[in-house]
């Protein structure tokens, strides 16, 4: 099976605050990995494929904010849900900040 991602994902754990288009109350989770194109997140709340999200990811000292769309959902156990989220509407400023952060992680892992 061919890799469909445009960006390499990097393991990174950061707090996430999100609002769902389906259930617009704030919910929390964390990233499991990140890229310029999206993230895999873990949350205690169920997510649905194609669900739209307003996402804030705390990457000190920045907070990256954007729209996102759930691409796939993995329920690893009855208490946590893991989902792949594609970023939509990432501002050029947040894209630059995220790119610099991801580059710095790659430099430190080499």
C-alpha positions as CSV (number, residue, x, y, z in Angstrom):
1,X,0.0,0.0,0.0
2,X,1.5,3.4,-1.0
3,X,2.0,6.2,1.5
4,X,-0.6,8.9,0.8
5,X,0.7,11.6,3.1
6,X,2.4,14.6,1.6
7,X,4.3,15.4,4.9
8,X,6.4,13.2,7.1
9,X,4.8,12.9,10.6
10,X,6.9,13.3,13.7
11,X,6.0,11.8,17.1
12,X,5.1,14.7,19.3
13,X,2.9,15.0,22.3
14,X,1.1,18.3,22.9
15,X,-2.2,19.3,24.5
16,X,-5.1,19.9,22.1
17,X,-8.3,21.9,22.6
18,X,-10.9,21.3,20.0
19,X,-14.5,22.1,19.1
20,X,-16.5,19.7,16.9
21,X,-19.0,20.7,14.2
22,X,-21.1,17.9,15.5
23,X,-20.9,18.6,19.2
24,X,-19.6,22.2,19.7
25,X,-18.5,22.0,23.3
26,X,-14.8,22.3,24.0
27,X,-13.0,19.0,24.4
28,X,-9.4,18.1,25.1
29,X,-6.9,15.6,23.8
30,X,-3.3,15.4,22.8
31,X,-1.3,14.9,19.7
32,X,0.5,11.7,19.1
33,X,2.2,12.9,16.0
34,X,2.3,16.0,13.9
35,X,3.1,17.2,10.4
36,X,2.5,20.3,8.3
37,X,-0.6,18.5,6.9
38,X,-2.2,17.1,10.0
39,X,-1.9,15.2,13.2
40,X,-2.9,12.0,14.9
41,X,-4.8,12.9,18.1
42,X,-6.0,10.9,21.1
43,X,-9.1,12.0,23.1
44,X,-11.6,10.5,25.5
45,X,-14.4,11.7,23.3
46,X,-15.6,9.8,20.2
47,X,-14.8,11.3,16.9
48,X,-16.4,10.5,13.5
49,X,-14.9,10.2,10.1
50,X,-15.3,13.4,8.1
51,X,-16.2,15.4,11.2
52,X,-15.0,19.0,11.1
53,X,-13.0,20.5,14.0
54,X,-11.7,23.8,15.2
55,X,-8.3,22.9,16.7
56,X,-5.8,24.6,19.0
57,X,-2.5,22.8,19.6
58,X,-0.3,24.2,22.4
59,X,3.3,24.1,21.2
60,X,5.1,26.4,23.7
61,X,5.2,29.3,23.4
62,X,2.9,29.2,20.4
63,X,-0.7,28.0,20.0
64,X,-1.4,26.7,16.5
65,X,-5.0,27.2,15.5
66,X,-6.8,25.8,12.4
67,X,-9.7,23.9,11.0
68,X,-9.3,20.2,10.6
69,X,-11.2,17.2,9.2
70,X,-11.1,13.7,10.7
71,X,-9.8,11.4,8.0
72,X,-9.8,8.1,10.0
73,X,-10.8,6.9,13.5
74,X,-9.2,4.1,15.5
75,X,-10.8,3.1,18.7
76,X,-7.9,1.5,20.6
77,X,-9.9,0.7,23.7
78,X,-13.3,1.7,25.2
79,X,-11.9,4.8,26.9
80,X,-9.8,6.5,24.2
81,X,-10.2,7.3,20.6
82,X,-7.4,8.0,18.2
83,X,-8.0,9.8,14.9
84,X,-6.1,11.2,12.0
85,X,-6.9,14.8,11.3
86,X,-6.0,16.7,8.2
87,X,-5.4,20.4,8.7
88,X,-7.5,22.8,6.6
89,X,-7.1,26.6,6.8
90,X,-3.7,26.7,8.6
91,X,-2.6,30.3,8.4
92,X,0.7,31.1,6.8
93,X,2.0,32.3,10.2
94,X,0.9,29.1,12.0
95,X,2.3,27.0,9.2
96,X,5.7,28.8,9.5
97,X,5.7,28.3,13.3
98,X,4.8,24.6,13.0
99,X,7.3,24.1,10.2
100,X,10.1,25.6,12.4
101,X,9.1,23.5,15.3
102,X,9.1,20.3,13.3
103,X,12.4,21.1,11.8
104,X,13.9,21.7,15.2
105,X,12.7,18.3,16.4
106,X,14.2,16.6,13.3
107,X,17.6,18.4,13.9
108,X,17.7,17.2,17.5
109,X,16.9,13.6,16.6
110,X,19.7,13.2,14.1
